[in-house]
Amino acid sequence: MRQSDSCYPKSLFLLAGAVIGAGGVMLSWLGNPRNTGFCVSCFMENIAGSLGLHGNIRMQYLRPEIIGFVIGSFLISAYKREFRASGGSSPLLRYFVGILLIVGCSVFMGCPIKMVLRLSAGDLTALLGVGGLCAGVYIGMKFLENGFSLGRPGSLPQANALLVPGLMLLLLAALIWKPDFISMSAKGPGAEHAPAFISLLIGLIVGALAQRTGFCVTGGLSRLFLWGPREISVCPRSSGLLAGIGSFFVFALAASMLTGQFSLGWHGQPSSNESYIWNFLGMVMVGFGSVLIKGCPFRQLILAGQGDTDAGAAVLGMLTGAALVQNWGLGGNAAGTPYEGKLAVLFGICALLVVGLVYRRRGESFAPEFQSGLD
């Protein structure tokens, strides 16, 4: 991508972080589950349930935030003439990794976005997730430095790029008209939600800002392992992404305190447990997998909205993973991590190691490719 396309004022990154942080906390205050103003994995589980892909009646709702992320990205990329169909970079493998990302998030009980929201609300157990995510990103970056690549995407007929945005429009129509085949929870987390219009509006704004800035928690953390004088001089994006994450945390922290949702401690926090080792390992898998497919679950939604069909494959994998988590009982809960979830994490990390080794090209480095893929 041209430098002029990828370099934006630092203030835009700060604004994106502020909107995500304050918006997420406000959605919890308006009705979303505690510390879950935004959570890609939780919300994908809700959507999967609403579509009948699992039978947990407590986790069924067509979350407008997810719809807004994709449509917001689509609208702003179309307006800026950046919407284009691309793909062909190991889509089936990306689908598989998308499944693993949601499994890892479910064991931790939240995606990287929710991890920051939990931490900003005083949940100290989220620090284990931060450590695990950083470790996973570091492992993934080492694979890139040693020649890992899923191949380079190519141009595709434009109709391919419309599939995921079109799916989200259908989900929006179903949310509005509520046909009989769409399930909605009467109790439990699926029944806890902010007003749909407000959720959709905030989702659209966040999606648009994330598309312009390339906001991604794992992408920002990867800059810690790519940092260098040349990167700083060429473009402020690296420091901008880190500044965006900092802004996200600060504004979420302030909003949590102002709305009375801040509670500092290790025990009894919403959407958390004391299965510390598995929380850590779950986010190791998320960080590792996110680097291999160039972006966290949130970033995959944004990329799919701007026409990246490889990201679209990952999004469909995430939806499949959300259904499997509920059907197979893999996710963490207040009592801890179930045996099945522990096995799934160990399998997932081993599978990612195999993928990393199989797709490694000796003597080549693709670390900059990950960076450009997020831009």
N, C-alpha and C positions, 0 to 999 in steps of 0.2 A: 504494500500500500504506500501511496505517496506520503512524504513527510507532511505536506500541508493538510492531508486528510486525517492524520493520526495525532497531531499536536494541537492541543487545546489549552486555553488559559487554566491555570491552577484553580481558579475560582469555580470552574465548571465541575471539576472533580470534587471540590469541597461541597458544592451545592448538591451533587448526586448523593454523596454520603449523608449529608444533612437530611435530605428528603427521605432516604431509605430508613435512617435511624429514627427520626421523629415520626415518620409515617407509620412505621412498624409498631412503635409503642402506642400511638394513637389508635390504631386498629385494635390492639388488645384492650385498650381502655373503652372502646366503643362496642366490644362484644366478642372479639376473637379470643381464643384460649390464652391464659397467662403466658407471657414471654413468647408468644407465637403469633405476633403480628404478621410476620412473614416466615414461612417455612416451606421450601419447595417439596421436601420429602413428605411431611405431614399432609400438605395440601394435595399432593399427587395421590396419596392414599385415600383422601376424601373423595377425589374425583373418580378414582378406580371403583370405589364403593358405590358411588352414585350411578355409575354406568353398569353396575351389576357384575363387576369383575371379582369382587369378594363379598362375603356375606356378613361382615361386621356391621350391624345396624347402627353402631355408635360412630362410625367413620364414613358417613355418606353426605357429601355436599359438593356442588359444582363451584369450587372456590373462584370468585371473580378476580382475585389477585393474579393467579396463574394466567388466566385469560388476558388480563390487562398487560402483563409483562410481554407476552408474545405480540399482541395487537399493537401495543405502544411501540415496540421495536419495528414492527412492520410498517406502521404509518410514518414514522420519522425517517426510516431508511428509504421508503418510497419517495417521500418529500425531498430528501437530499440526493435522490438519484443514486443511492448506494444499494438498493435492493436488486440482487442478482442471484440467479440460481448457480450453485456450485456444489460439487460433491464427488463421490467416487473414491474417497480415501478410506478404504476398509469399513464400509457402513455396517456390515453385520457384526464386526468386532466392536464397533462403537455401541451398537445396540446391546451387546453383552456387557460391556463396561458400564453402560447406563443402568442396567439391572444392579450391578455390584455397588454403584454409588448410592442408590436408594437403600440397599441392604445395610451398608455401613452407616448411613445417616440414621436409619431406624434404630440401630443398636445404640448409637449415641443419643437418640431421641431428638434429632434435629439436624438440619443442614448447616453449612457454614454461616449462612445469614442468621439463622436462629441461634447459632452458637454465640455470635456477637451480641444479639439481643438478650440472651440469657446472662451473659457476663455483665452487660450494662445494667441489668436489673438486680445485680448483686449475687448471682448464682456462681459461687466460686468453683463448683464442680465443672463448669464450662472451661476452666483453665486446662483441664485434662484434654479436652477437645482441641484447644489451641495447640497444646504440645503435640498431640497426635497428628493434627493437620500439618503442622510445620515439618514433622518428621516424614510424613508421607510425601509432601511436596519436595523435600530434599532428596528422598530416594528417587522420585520420578525425574528430577532434574539431573541426577547422576546418570540415569539411563539415557536421557537425551544427550548429555555430553559424550556418551559412549556410543552414539550412533543410532539410537532408537528412532524409528519413523514409521507411521502408518501409511505413508505415501502422500503424494501431493494431489489435492483435489483439482478437478477440471470444470470447465463450463458445461452447463446442462440446459435443456430447453426450459424456458421461464416457468412453464406450468408446474414443474417439479417443486419450485420454491413456494408455491401457493398452498401446498398440501397441509402443512402444520398451521399456518394462519387460518386457512379455511376450516380446519378442525376446530380451532378455538372459536371461530364465529358460530359454528354449529352448537358448541357447548354454551355460548352466550345466549343463543336463541332458546336452547332447552332450559337455561336458568330463568329466562323471562317467562316462557309459556308453560313450563313445568308439565311436560307430557307424562302419561302414566308410567312409562317404562323407566323414568328417571326417579331414583330413590333419594330421599332426603331424611336425615336423622331427626328424630324427635327428642333425643337426649344424647348426652355424651359430647365429646369434642366436635363432632360434625354438626351438632345443633348450636354450637357457640360460634357466632359470627357477627361481625359488624354489618351495618346496612349495606346491601349489595351494591348500590350505586356508589357509595363512598369507597368501598373496597375496589371496585372497578376503576374509578377515577384515579385513585392513588396508584393502582397497578399500572395504568396507562402512563402516568407521569414517570414512575420509576422505570418502566420499560424503555421509554424514550430517552431518558437521561443515561441509562445503562448502555444503550446502543451507541450514544454519542461518545461516551467516555471509555467503554470497554470495561466497566466496573465488574470486578471478579475478586472474591476474597483469596482464592488460591492463586490467581494471577498476580495479585498484589504481593502475596508472600513470596512468590517465585522471584520477585525483583531483589529480594534479600540475597539470593544466591547468584544473581546475574549482575550485581551492582558493579559499576566501573566508571571511570572518567569519560570514556567515549559515549556511553549510554546517556550520561547526564548532559553532555554537550550537544548530542544530536536531537534529543527530544525530551521534554519534561514529563512524558507519559509515565515513566517508572516511578518518579517521586510523586507524580499526581495520583497514581493508583494507591500508593501508600498513604498519601494525605487524605484520599477519599475514605479509606478504611478508618483512619483516625477520626475524621469528621463524623462518620457513621457512628462510631462508639461514643464520642463526646455528646452528640445530639441525642442519641438514644438514652444515654445516662441522664442527661438533663431532663428529658421528657419523662423518664421513669420516676425521677424524684418529684417533678412537678405534679404528676398524676397520682402519686402515692403508691406506685407499683414497685418501688425499690425496696429490696429486703436482702441485706448482706448476710451470707452464711453458706455453710456446706450442707446442712441437713434440711430435709423437708421442703426443698425448692420445687416449684412446678416443673413438670417435664424433665425430671432428673432422677437419678438413683445413685447408690453407692457402689456400683459395679465398676470401680475406677479403671481397672486394667482393660476391660472390654470397651469402655467408653473411649479410652485412648486408642486402642487397636481399631475400633470402628472408624475413627477419624483418620488414622493412618491409611486405611483402605480408601477413604474418600479423597484424601490429598494425593495419594499415589495415582489413583485412577483418573482424577481430574487433570493432572499433568499429562498423562498419556493421551487424553482426547482433547486437550487444550481448553480446559475450562470446567468450573464447578457446575453443579446442577442448575443453578440460577443462570449462569453464563450460557449453558446449552439452550435454554429457552430463548434467550436474547438472540443468539446466533441463528436459531431456527426461524425466528421472526424476520430476520433480514435476508433469508434465502439460502442458508447453509443446510443442505439436505443431510450432510453427515451428522450435524447437530440434531437434525430432525430425527434421525435414526436413534440417537442417544436419548432423545425425549421419549420416543416410543418405548425404548428399553426401560426408561425410568418409570413409565406408567405400568409396564409389565412387572418391574421390581416392586412397585407399590402394591400390586395385587398379590404377588407372592409373599411379601412380608406379612400381610394379613391372613392369607390362606394357610400359610405354614407356621405362623406364630413366631416369626424371627425377631421382631422388634423388642427393644428394651421396654420395661415398665417400672412402676414404682418399687416392685419387689426385687428388681435386678435384671440381669440378662438371661433369657432362657437358654437351655442347652442347645436348642436348634440354632439360635442366633450366634452362639459361640462357634459352632461348627461352620456356620455360613461365613463368618468373618475369617476364620483360618483358611477355609477353602478359597475365599475371594482374594486374600493377600497372596496365596500360593499361585492362583490363576493369573494375577497381575504380574507376578515375577516371571511366570512362563511366557506370557505375552511380551514382556519387556525383553526377554532373552531371544525369543524367536524372531522378533522384528528389529533386531539390532543389526546395523551395518558396520562392520569393523572398519576402523580408520576414519569414520565420519562423525561429525557432531551436529545435532539438530536443536541445541538449546535456543539459538536465536529464532528457530522456526516456531517454537512455543510462544515466544514473545510476540512475534508478528501475527500469530494466529489469534491472539487476543486483541490486537489493535483494530 
